[in-house]
Amino acid sequence: MTTTTESPRWFKSSYSGNGGQCIEVAFNLSGPLGLVPVRDSKMVGGPILSFAAPAFSSFVTSVKADQLGAV
């Protein structure tokens, strides 16, 4: 298992409004750990989900291509 002393640098999209339905991601850990941590922007001290970098990339590609359908 790879470790790093680097802390997550959280990023919220500039497309996020004030609607309260935003997430933050920390892309800086995708290189050293191969993970993309994700958290709720309203609960910065709450739980963090980590996704494998290739899986998160595939998810983002699908969202951009509108391939996930309506929820």
MIDOSE-1310 file (N, C-alpha, C; in nm, 2 decimals, decimal comma, always signed):
residues 71
mttt	+0,08/-0,12/+0,00/+0,00/+0,00/+0,00/+0,09/+0,12/+0,00; +0,06/+0,22/-0,08/+0,13/+0,34/-0,09/+0,08/+0,44/+0,01; +0,16/+0,52/+0,07/+0,12/+0,62/+0,17/+0,18/+0,75/+0,13; +0,12/+0,86/+0,18/+0,17/+0,99/+0,15/+0,15/+1,08/+0,28
tesp	+0,23/+1,18/+0,29/+0,20/+1,27/+0,40/+0,12/+1,39/+0,35; +0,09/+1,39/+0,22/+0,02/+1,50/+0,17/-0,12/+1,50/+0,21; -0,18/+1,62/+0,25/-0,32/+1,63/+0,29/-0,40/+1,66/+0,17; -0,53/+1,62/+0,17/-0,62/+1,65/+0,06/-0,63/+1,80/+0,04
rwfk	-0,62/+1,85/-0,09/-0,65/+1,99/-0,12/-0,79/+1,99/-0,19; -0,89/+2,03/-0,11/-1,03/+2,02/-0,16/-1,06/+2,12/-0,27; -1,14/+2,08/-0,36/-1,18/+2,16/-0,48/-1,33/+2,15/-0,50; -1,39/+2,26/-0,51/-1,54/+2,26/-0,55/-1,55/+2,33/-0,68
ssys	-1,63/+2,28/-0,77/-1,64/+2,33/-0,90/-1,69/+2,47/-0,90; -1,64/+2,55/-0,99/-1,69/+2,69/-1,01/-1,84/+2,69/-1,06; -1,89/+2,58/-1,11/-2,03/+2,57/-1,15/-2,12/+2,55/-1,03; -2,07/+2,52/-0,92/-2,15/+2,50/-0,80/-2,21/+2,63/-0,75
gngg	-2,34/+2,63/-0,73/-2,41/+2,75/-0,68/-2,42/+2,74/-0,53; -2,52/+2,81/-0,48/-2,54/+2,81/-0,34/-2,66/+2,72/-0,30; -2,69/+2,62/-0,39/-2,81/+2,53/-0,37/-2,79/+2,43/-0,26; -2,66/+2,41/-0,22/-2,64/+2,32/-0,11/-2,63/+2,17/-0,16
qcie	-2,61/+2,15/-0,29/-2,60/+2,01/-0,34/-2,46/+1,99/-0,40; -2,36/+2,03/-0,33/-2,23/+2,03/-0,39/-2,14/+1,93/-0,32; -2,04/+1,88/-0,40/-1,94/+1,79/-0,34/-1,80/+1,86/-0,37; -1,71/+1,82/-0,29/-1,57/+1,86/-0,31/-1,48/+1,74/-0,33
vafn	-1,38/+1,75/-0,42/-1,29/+1,64/-0,45/-1,15/+1,69/-0,42; -1,06/+1,59/-0,40/-0,92/+1,62/-0,38/-0,84/+1,54/-0,48; -0,82/+1,60/-0,60/-0,75/+1,54/-0,71/-0,60/+1,52/-0,68; -0,54/+1,59/-0,58/-0,40/+1,59/-0,56/-0,36/+1,45/-0,51
lsgp	-0,45/+1,37/-0,46/-0,41/+1,24/-0,41/-0,42/+1,13/-0,51; -0,47/+1,16/-0,63/-0,49/+1,06/-0,74/-0,35/+1,00/-0,78; -0,25/+1,09/-0,79/-0,12/+1,04/-0,83/-0,05/+0,95/-0,72; -0,03/+1,01/-0,60/+0,04/+0,93/-0,50/-0,03/+0,81/-0,45
lglv	-0,16/+0,82/-0,44/-0,24/+0,71/-0,38/-0,33/+0,64/-0,48; -0,36/+0,70/-0,59/-0,45/+0,64/-0,69/-0,59/+0,65/-0,65; -0,62/+0,74/-0,56/-0,76/+0,76/-0,51/-0,80/+0,91/-0,53; -0,93/+0,92/-0,54/-0,99/+1,05/-0,54/-1,09/+1,06/-0,42
pvrd	-1,06/+1,13/-0,32/-1,15/+1,15/-0,20/-1,26/+1,25/-0,24; -1,38/+1,22/-0,19/-1,50/+1,30/-0,22/-1,57/+1,33/-0,09; -1,62/+1,45/-0,07/-1,69/+1,48/+0,05/-1,80/+1,58/+0,02; -1,90/+1,59/+0,11/-2,01/+1,68/+0,10/-1,96/+1,82/+0,14
skmv	-1,98/+1,92/+0,06/-1,92/+2,05/+0,09/-1,99/+2,12/+0,21; -2,11/+2,07/+0,25/-2,17/+2,13/+0,36/-2,12/+2,06/+0,49; -2,06/+1,95/+0,48/-2,02/+1,87/+0,60/-1,87/+1,84/+0,59; -1,79/+1,94/+0,60/-1,65/+1,92/+0,57/-1,58/+1,83/+0,68
ggpi	-1,64/+1,82/+0,79/-1,59/+1,73/+0,89/-1,65/+1,59/+0,89; -1,74/+1,57/+0,80/-1,82/+1,45/+0,79/-1,74/+1,34/+0,71; -1,81/+1,24/+0,67/-1,74/+1,12/+0,61/-1,68/+1,16/+0,47; -1,58/+1,09/+0,43/-1,51/+1,10/+0,31/-1,52/+0,97/+0,23
lsfa	-1,56/+0,97/+0,11/-1,56/+0,85/+0,03/-1,44/+0,86/-0,07; -1,37/+0,75/-0,08/-1,25/+0,75/-0,17/-1,28/+0,65/-0,28; -1,26/+0,70/-0,41/-1,28/+0,62/-0,53/-1,15/+0,60/-0,60; -1,13/+0,48/-0,66/-1,01/+0,46/-0,74/-1,01/+0,56/-0,85
apaf	-0,90/+0,62/-0,88/-0,89/+0,73/-0,98/-0,95/+0,69/-1,11; -0,92/+0,57/-1,17/-0,98/+0,54/-1,30/-1,13/+0,53/-1,29; -1,19/+0,48/-1,18/-1,33/+0,47/-1,17/-1,39/+0,61/-1,16; -1,33/+0,71/-1,09/-1,38/+0,84/-1,08/-1,37/+0,91/-1,21
ssfv	-1,26/+0,89/-1,28/-1,25/+0,95/-1,42/-1,36/+0,90/-1,51; -1,39/+0,77/-1,51/-1,50/+0,71/-1,59/-1,63/+0,77/-1,55; -1,66/+0,79/-1,42/-1,78/+0,86/-1,38/-1,79/+1,00/-1,43; -1,69/+1,08/-1,42/-1,69/+1,21/-1,47/-1,71/+1,22/-1,62
tsvk	-1,65/+1,13/-1,70/-1,67/+1,12/-1,84/-1,81/+1,09/-1,87; -1,87/+0,99/-1,80/-2,01/+0,96/-1,82/-2,11/+1,07/-1,79; -2,08/+1,15/-1,69/-2,16/+1,26/-1,65/-2,15/+1,37/-1,76; -2,03/+1,40/-1,81/-2,01/+1,50/-1,92/-2,09/+1,45/-2,04
adql	-2,09/+1,33/-2,07/-2,16/+1,28/-2,19/-2,30/+1,25/-2,17; -2,36/+1,28/-2,05/-2,50/+1,26/-2,02/-2,54/+1,12/-2,04; -2,46/+1,03/-1,99/-2,49/+0,89/-2,01/-2,55/+0,82/-1,89; -2,58/+0,89/-1,79/-2,62/+0,83/-1,66/-2,77/+0,83/-1,65
gav	-2,84/+0,91/-1,73/-2,99/+0,92/-1,72/-3,04/+1,00/-1,60; -3,17/+1,02/-1,59/-3,23/+1,10/-1,49/-3,24/+1,02/-1,36; -3,23/+1,08/-1,25/-3,24/+1,02/-1,12/-3,38/+1,04/-1,07
